[in-house]
Amino acid sequence: MEIALIHYAAPPFIGGVESVIDSHAHLMANDGHRVRIIAGRGEQIDPKILFTKLPLVDSRHEEILALKKDLDQGRIPKGFDSIVQKIKSQLIEIIGNTEWLIAHNVCSLNKNLALTAALKQISENRNKPKFILWHHDLAWTTPRYRDELHDGYPWDLLCTDWPQANQIVVSESRQIELAKLLNVSAKRISVVPNGIDAAKFWKLGVEGQEIYKRLDLIAADPLLLLPVRITPRKNIEFALKVLAELRKRFKNARLVVTGPLGSHNPTNAEYLNRLAELRRELNIEGAAYFLAELIERPVSNEVISDLYRLSDLLLFPSREEGFGIPILEAGLAGIPVFCADIAPFRELGGSQVTYFSLDIDPSDLAAQLIKSLESSSVFALRKRVLQNYSWEKIYSNKIDPLLKKG
């Protein structure tokens, strides 16, 4: 379907709302929709997303600022209606067969009331497009705007319901504010929170993003990292058993073993086969990943760094090591370390990591991991963000159903 998003400004001008519009546009375009951004400032930065510049949409346009100077004093300027009609005719020419027009903040703030009035007239006089008024801020409930607002038209466009439009806010607190302001039931107003693009925030490389998406690691809860080669002294079978026990409490727990086959022992291929068989026996085939099975070449240091950013803890059960670089890496990545109680690890980790005996029962270590994770506010917030505020989930759970509902 054809979707247009409108705001005073658009990327590369970046503020909170502009960033949200950029995310929405990419999510919709990636879902196969034809998307256009309409703004007074900005430019086309992605070939998949059309950009139309309408100078009078800009809150900083000199004519709009001149109007606002009078409007803020409670006076409707002489040229107000003519500019409303000019904006209206320009928009009608552009939107054509657009099915959805999504207006971000321009119908709740008094930055360009001529634009607000033009949109109101279009919403009343045309069957298409359908309107979504997406409110991030509300002028009428914000004290700093109060002196600029007055009774009657056009200021009342910001505090009365538009029956032809869908009302969206970004938080439950805004929902309560807007329902009271419009004198409507809160059920009339949908809540669609803003989100975060985790892969972009973590600055994942191309290969890291591919692994992240291919393995759906955003769903891991928690994600355990074991950055070692496939060789028996790394004790990977123990990590698989711990994962199986951990999944009795955390059903979405996952483990990534990053390394290739150990390069100096031809029996390592057989060891990987035994691990794969154990994985099958433990019923964790969709939860324990050996990158050696998925990627022909050894992964780069950049991918390892990406995986540390994605992971919730380092599980390091080696029977013997001369050193332990993963402990140092985990320290820089800021994730907890659970490692075997061997001398080199003690030397590196001191009292800042958790050690376990090589003789410990996997279920007992899993119980320690569970206790640590459940008592960690860092882990809880991280998972809350990934589960509730990732753009992918917000789009699939909130935005896409709204567009399809019509």
N, C-alpha and C positions, 0 to 999 in steps of 0.2 A: 504494500500500500504506500501511498505518498503521504509523507509527514513533513510538516514545517515547524521549526522551533524559532521563536522570536524573543529577542531581548535587546536592550539598549546597545550592548556590545557583545562581541564574540572573540574567540581566540584569533590571533595570538595575544590579544588583551586578556590577561588572566586575573580573575578574582574568584571568589567562591562560586558565584552563580555561573560565570563563564566556564569554569572548570566542570561544573555539573552538566552544562549543556554539551560540552565537548564529549563527555563520557556517554551521555544519553545518545547523542548523534552517532557515535561509533558503535554502540551496542545495537541500535536499530539498523544501521547500515549493514553490520555484520550478520544480522538476522534476515537480510534480504530485502529490507524496505528501501524505498527511494526517499532520501532525506535531504532537506534543505534547511540551512540556517539563514534567518533574516535578521539583520542587525544594522545599526547605524555606524558602527565601527567594527573592523575585523577584516579578515580575508580568507580565501579558500586555502586550507592547509592539507586537505586530503582529497584526492580525486574521486573518492566514493561519496563525498558529501558536498553538495552544491552550496555555494554561498552567494547571497544577494545582499548588496549594500544599499540601504535606503537611508540617506543622511538624516531625514526628519525623524527617524526612529531613535536616533541618538539622544540621550539625555543632555548631552553637552553641545548640541547644535545651537548656533547663535540665536536662531529664531525661537527655538524651544526654551532657551534660557531667558529670552526676553519675555515670552509668555509667562514663564514661571515666576518672574519677578512680580508681575501684577497678581497672578493667581495666589501667591503666598500672602498677599495683602487682602485677599478676599474679593478681588476684582476680576471679572472675566474680560480679558482684553478684546479689543475690537476685531482683531484678526484671528481670534481663536477658532471660530467655526470654519473659516476658509481653510485653515491648516488641517483641521480635522478631516474635511472633505478631501483635501489633497492626499493625506496619508491613506485615507480609506480607498481612494481610487487606485493608488499605487499598489496597495496590498491586494486588492481584488484582481488586478492585472497579473500579479505574480502567483497567487495561490491556485488559480485555475481549478484543476480537479483534485486538489489536495484533500485528503480524507480527514486528517487530524491537523489542527493548528494548536500548538502547545505554547502558551504565553508564560514565560518565566518572569515573575515578579512585576511585570509591567501593569498588572491589574490590581496590585496591592500597595504599590508605592506611588507617590505623587511626583516622580521625577520627569514624567512626560505625560501629562493628563490629556493632551491632544491625541496621542497614540491610544491611550486607554479608551477615550471616547470613540475613536474610529473602530477599534476592535469591538466595542459594545454594539455599535450600529451594524457591523458585519454579522455578529452573532445573532442579531434579531431578524435580519432581513434575508438570510441565505440558509438553505438547508445544509450546504457544505461550505467550508469544512465543519466538522464537529470540533468543539472547543474544549481544551483543558487549560484551566487557570492554575498554574503551578506556583504556589506561594512559599517563598523562603522567608520573607520579612513582611510585616504588616505596619503600614504607616500609622493607622488609627490607634494602634495599641502601643506605639513607641513614643515615649515622652518627647524625644528630641524633634519629632516631626509635628507635634501638636499645634504649635503656633502657625504652621503653614496650612492647616486644614480648616475648612469652614463648612457651614451648613449648605445643603443644596448641591445642585449640579455645578461643576463636574466632580467635586470632591466626594459626593456620595456614591460615585461609581466604585469607590474603594471599600465601601462599608455596607453595600447591599448585595444580596445574592443575585447571580445571573442564572436564571432558571435553565437557560439553554446550554449552560457550560458544566463540565465536570470540575469539581473543586478538589485540589490536591494540596496537601501541606507536607512538610518534611519531618514533623515530629508530633507526638501526641500532645505536647504542651501547646504547639501552634494550632492543633485541631481544636482544643478547648477555647483558645483565644478567638479563633475565627468563627466558631459556632456561636459564641456569645456576641461577637461583633455583627454577624449577619442575622442573628436571631433565628437560627435553624438548628435542627438536631445534629449532633456530632456525626450521626450515621450518614448525613448528607456529604460529609467531607472524608476523603480517603487519605490515609497516611502512607507516604512512600518516602522512606528515609534516603538521605544521601549516602553514597558508598565510597569505597576505596578500591582501586585496582591494585591488588596485592603484588602481582608480578611486576607492574610498573614501579610501585613504591620500592620494592626490593631491588629494582634495577637488574632483573634477571637477564642474562644474555640470551641469544637466539636459541642455543641448544638447551640452556636451562629452562627456558619457557616451554620448549617442546616436551621435555621430560615432565615438567609440572602439569601440562595439559594432558599429555598422553596417559600418565598414571593417575590423573585426577587427584593430585596431592592436596588440593584445597580441602578435600573431604577427609584427609587423615586426621585422626583425633585419638592419640597424639601421633606424631611422626618421629620414629626412632632412626638415627643415622648410624651406620657402621661403615666408615670409609677405609676399607682394607681390601687387599688382594684375596682371591679365592685360594686359600691354602690352609691345610689342617690346623696349623698352630694358631690360627686366628680364632678358632673355636666358634665358628659361625653357627654350628648346629645348636649350641647353647642359646644363642640369640634367637633362633627360630622357636625354640621351646619356650623362652620367656615371652615372646610375642604371642604365642598361642594362649598362654596363661593370662596375659594382659588383656586379650580380647574378650575374656569372660566378663570383664568389667567395662572396658572401652571397646565396643564392638567394631569401631572404625580405626583402631590402632593399626599402624603400618610400619614396615621396616624397609629401608633402602640400603643395600650393600653395593658400594660404588665400584669396587675394584675389578680389574680383569683377572684372569687366571694367573697364579704365581708363575713366573717365567722360567724357573729353574728346576721344576720337578714335573715330569711328564704325567705323574699320577694325579695332578691337580684337576684334570678334566674329569677323572673318575670321581674325585671329591665333589665337584659341582653336581654330577649326576646323583650322588648320594644325598646331597642337600636338597635337590629338586624332589627326590623321592620322599624325604622326610617332610618337606613342605606339603606334599600331597597328603601324607599320612596325618599331618596335624590340621589339615583342612584350612590352610592359610595361603592357598595358591593366589588368591586375589589381593593378598595383603603384604606378602614378602617379595620384594623385587631384587633381582640380581641384574645390575646394569650390563654385566657381561653377556647376559642372554639377549638383551635388547639392542645393544650398540656394539658394532663390530670392533671399533677402535677404543682404546682407553679414553675415558672422559678427561677433559682438560681440568687444569687447576681452577679455571673460572667456573666451571660447572660444579666442582666440589664446593667452592665458595657459595655458589647459589644454593646448594643443598643445605649447607649450614644455616643459611638465612631462613630456609623453609622448615627446618627441623625443630623439634621441641626438646630433644635431649640426645646426647651421645651415649651409645651403649658399646662398650669396648671390652670384650671378654677374652682377649688374647691370653694364651697360656704362657707365652714367652715373648719378650721384646727386648731390644737393646735400648730403645728410646720410646717415644710415644707422641709423635707430632700431632695426632688428632686431639690430644688433650690441650695442647697449645692453641690449636685452631678453635676448639670449642670455647676456650677462654676468651678469645677475641670475638667470637660470635655471640657470646653472652648466653650460652645454653648450658644446662646442668650436665655433669659428667658422672656416669656410673661405669666404673671400670674394675677389672680384676685386680686383686690385691697382690701385685707383684712389685718388686723393688724399683724398677725404673718408673713405674707409674706413681709410686709414693714420692719419689724424688721430684717429679714434675708437678704433681697435683697438690702436694702438701695436705693441708686440712680443708682445702676448698672443693674437693671432689668426694664422691661417695664410692667406697671400695667394697667389693664383695669377694668372698672366698670362692675359689674355683670349685669347691665341693658343695656350694650352696644349691639347694633344690630350686629349679626354675620358678616354681610357684611362689617360693619365699621371696625371691628377688622381684618377681612381678608385684607382690604385695608391697614391697618397698617403693617401687616405681609409682604404684597407685597412690600410696600415702603422700609421696612427694608431689605428684601432679595435683591431687585434690586439695592440697594445702597451699598451692602456688597461685597467688592472685595474678601474676604475670601470665601464666599458662591459661588461666580462666579468661582473662581479658582478651588474649590473643585468639582463643577459640571463639569467643563471643563475636569478635570483629569478623573473623573468617566465615563463621556460620550465618551471621545476620546482616553483615554490612559489606560483603563483597559485591561489586557491581554485577558480576555474573548471576548471583543468587537474587539480588534485588530485581534484576531485569526479568529473570525467568519466573519468579514468584509474584511480582507486583506489576511491573510495567507491561510485559507481554500480555498477561490476561486482561489488563485494562484496555489495551489497543484492540484486542480481539472481541471484547465485550461490546464495543461500539456504543 
